[in-house]
Structure formats: structure tokens, C-alpha cells
Amino acid sequence: MVADPLFDRLARALAGRYALVRELGHGGMATVYLGTDQKLERPVAIKVLAPATRAYLGSERFQREVLLAAQLSHPNIVPLFEADEADGFLFYVMEYVEGESLEDRLHREGPLPVEDAIRITTEVGDALQYAHERGVIHRDVKPANILLSRGHAMVSDFGIAKLMEAASDTGQQSLTGPGTTVGTPEYMSPEQAGGDRHIDARTDVYSLAAVLYAMLTGEPPFTGLTVQAVVARVLSDPLRPIRTLRPTLPASLERAVARGLAKLPADRPATVREFVDALTAPSHKRPGVAARPVAWMAIGGVVLAVIIWWRVLPGRGSLPPGMTLVPAGLYPVGGTPWRQSTSVRLVAFFIDSTEVPVGAFQLYLSSTGGGPPWTHKPPERWPVTGVLWSEAAAYCAWRKARLPTEDEWEAAARGPRGFRYPWGDLWQRGRANADSLRDSFAPVGTDTPGKSWVGALDLIGNAWEWTATAGSRASGELGHVIKGGAFDSPPENATAIFRAVLPDRRSWLEHTGFRCARDVSPAFPDPPVIEDPTGPSLPRRAFGSLPKHPARHAPRTRGSAGAQLPQTDGGTH
């Protein structure tokens, strides 16, 4: 094997922080390596920009721009952990997503089934819409930046194209030469290809439509032998009607894709959500999709059916930002010594994808004039903790939402199969911020390997979470149920089954946060009911006691002493 001097040099520069394993891929502007975070003992993807970027980007600007994108927390966005410089190399660290890129799948399979293409477009669209609502435009949406893992799509490299374009605005030489726009020409909007620096969310609408075109036909809308030839066609050539390449597609789907690929931004849907809604209009009559319950042979298929149903339902409401849908169905709950195992039938509801972060709670305090629960403000993306149950309920009400019940919380975490953890019945260290994986909280949404069946994050670990369910302690003191464990909870307590009851006493709530839920609007029918065709798989019983809570924001290692948390009472409904 020929030695790679870049690999060796970078390995030495990152020694003690990350251990490089192998190269995952490379392009004209960056090389991606598989590495190991030596502190947290987890695999990561390390993207190293070409050495020439250091001269015109600058380390501080690079870190500032990339870390701005790192504030995005969404189930369909690959999390960014760090941006830094080492031995003259600018690099950033992302979650390592097991699976393949959409580009790899298209090269292997060619055109995809319509249902797969629509599902991937919907998930990518949800991620883009979330980012747009927070002022972040991707600028380089393409199959290579869409990763497919465990049946879901995740978008990577937010903000990187903007960083490159901003650098070229300084008049300095760019990697691709003067006057060249950074991006991938086959998926680049006409305004971006033409060098317009004042672009908006509609450039991502175009790129997403181009990706969908490629998924349905096996090739992007415009191709050519050179970059210049592709750009010229993007700017001036009419679009080939998609049904000339795939005649069986519905005419309404062809019209929706063509509108997304309009040359002028004003002729496209104004938002990604509008584009996705047009794709999933009922008139498309996609094979296998109906506005009534569909019988599937596996839970994964049932969930997909519900997602498609929600998108095609006439007059439905949009998925609330930052929330995910838990379908109606029969769910196993309970299983601790204090709560009998049973099954409950729930109507559909929305639940936050992550715990409520400090920054969001600060906005609420600023709006209402309330006082903070912290003495020293924690990082913006940490889960807000030390919040009284009454304060958590008031925050959710301010958002026109509510706290989830214990049954709803378990349904979001355990699913129709009633797993002990969101990922299955066995503890897997590294999937959640628990068992002292870290010595403190992590930004909400960091631990995506612990994602639940509906895409909710942090249900296990990071911070305990209030529920709406009332209970009483052995002493007779009233309180409410908390679930999920914190960063220092041992595996036997950090399960979706375990429960404790706490009173509204701030000194006991140092590691307790919350998330909100929301009813599906009564103006719309409930989604199809989820039934597990294999029957509920009831979990094992969980025994043990809660860890002691340390003083506020004072990290401890496993086994260290801390302030006494109340005993774990099962409580009553």
C-alpha cells in the first residue's frame, strides 16, 4: 500500500484527540476520514479541507461559520461536533453515519421506486425547511451530501458552500479559480450558477427538485462533458419533461418537479415545505399509497405508510417545526416493579424531537419576563434543567403545546414493539449520553445513534424529563413522573421503562429537563393506527435506584457523591 503523507501528517496533528482509521472519500475540496473520538470512544467522520483553503478562509472565520451550522439540531441533519485547525489543516468533525450516500445508491441501482424517492425527498425537505426557518441555506444539496442510514435520509455539509462563496467574495483566489461559484453544477440553481450572491431558500428548492429528478430518472436534469457545458445548460436549456424518461410517472408529479426546477426563483415554490406538499398531493395516486390505513408486513413499512398518509391527507396541517409525529396505535407501557406492564391505545400526537434547549427557554423568559432557573447560564444548546414542573408546563402552553403523558413518552421511545431502549432491548454504550459517557450534558440532539423509531433524540440520557403524569411518593408527597435518565444515570435507570416521582422542588431538579407534546389538530382525522403484526414484545423488568444528583453544573464521574435525590417511587396515575 502506498503511504499517504496527508493521512500521516493529519494523524500526528490530531493525536490525543482523534485517531484516524482510514479514508472514506475525497473530492476536489476536501477529504473525509473515519476516525475515533478518543475521549468519548465513538466513531466520527473528519472532513479536512484542501490545504489551499487555509490561506483565504482563516481559522477563526472557518470555525465561526461551521459552528453556526452546528447549532442545527434535527433528526435528518448530520450533527457537527467540532471545527478547528491542526498543523495548518482546517477540519470539522461530524457524526459518522453508517450506511451509504444517495449518490452511491443511485450508482448501484439507477432510478428508485417512486415511494422511496418521495420519502427521501420528504425527509431532506424537512431538514432544509428547519434550517431555512433558522436562517441557514445549504447551497450544495446533492446526492453525495444525502446519507442513507437505517431507512432514513440525513443531510450533511450545511453552511460549507456558503463559507467557500464568502471567501471568494474577498477577491482572493478560490480553489476552483476566479469567478467560479462553489457548488455542484448538475444540482445548482440557475441564480447560483450565474454567480448571484443574493440567493435565498429557493436555491435549495431547485437543488432538491434536481435530486428528486435524479432519483426518478437515474440522472440529473442537465448533464455535459464539462462544468462549463453543464452550467450553460442549467442557465439556458429547457428542462426535459421527466415522463419522456419515465412514462409511468403521474403527470401531476411531473408538474411539481418542473415547477421546482423553474429557471426563475419567482416561478418556484417559495418554500421547501410548499414543494414537498405539491409532490404529495392526493391527485398523484402513487402506487401503494392511499389516504386510508395500509396493511404492511413489518413495523418499518407501517411507519412509512403513516408518513406518506400524513403527507397526502387532504387539508392536513404541517408537521410543527422541531417536532415529530407519533402515530395512533396500541403501545406496550410499564414494566417496572411499581407499574404493571400493559398496553394502551393512544391517538396520534406530536412530540419534540429533542429536549428543550437553554436558548429556546431563554426566548420564553424574554417574552414573558420570567426569571431563569439557573445561577450561571449554561450553553445555549444544552437541555434546560432545574425547571419546576409548573414552569415546564407553562413553557409548553406558551408554545401552544403541553407536556407528554408518561404513556405518550414511552410510546415515542419504545414503539409498538415495547423495546427497553429506543434502539432495542440491549444497552449499547455510546448511543446515548448516559452511564457517564460524558461528565456533563451534551447539546440536544447530539447523540443521533440513540434516535427512536419516530426520530426523537435524547429520550435516553442527557437529562431526566418531566411528564404530565401525576404521582405520589412513598411518603405521600405529591409530584410528577420523570423519565429517561441523565448523563450520569447507570444503564438500569436510563431505560424507557424506568420512572421516578419528583415534587416541584428546585434543589432536586439539577438534572431534570423536559420536552413538549402537541395534539394533532382536531380539524384533521387521526393517521392510520399502528398495530404490530408480530404482537407486542413486552420488556423485562427494570430494578435499581436513581443516581444521586450533583450540584448544579458540577460534573462528576461514576460513583462520586452528590446531593441526595428523592427515593424512586412508582407513584400513581
Beta strands, then each sheet from edge to edge (+ up, - down):
strand 1: 18-26
strand 2: 30-37
strand 3: 42-49
strand 4: 80-86
strand 5: 89-95
strand 6: 100-101
strand 7: 146-149
strand 8: 152-155
strand 9: 323-326
strand 10: 329-333
strand 11: 342-346
strand 12: 349-352
strand 13: 464-472
strand 14: 478-483
strand 15: 499-502
strand 16: 512-513
strand 17: 517-519
sheet 1: 1+ 2- 3+ 5- 4+
sheet 2: 6+ 7- 8+
sheet 3: 9+ 12- 17+
sheet 4: 10+ 11-
sheet 5: 15+ 14- 13+ 16+
end
